Amino acid sequence: MKTHLQARANEEIAVGHQHEHTGGMAGALRSIFKTHGIRGLYRGVSGAAVRVSVGSAAQLTSFSWSKEHITTLQVFFCQI
């Protein structure tokens, strides 16, 4: 549902299939559920879960490395 609402564009610049939902989030939920059922609400979760887990792993790793590096170099004169 989130991607349906985010991907929507004006007709002049629209590319690909456009989802026409009215009524904001509630309207989109109703429309998707009516058309595709409960499975339609979770369509795309498997791809998003992989993307989020890889992104989170990269963020956590880079934060940990940066914190250790800054602490070792004593860039800031306070305890981190």
Secondary structure, 3 states (H helix, E strand, C coil): CHHHHHCCCCCCCCCCCCCCCCCHHHHHHHHHHHHHHHHHHCCCHHHHHHHHHHHHHHHHHHHHHHHHHHHHHCCCCCCC
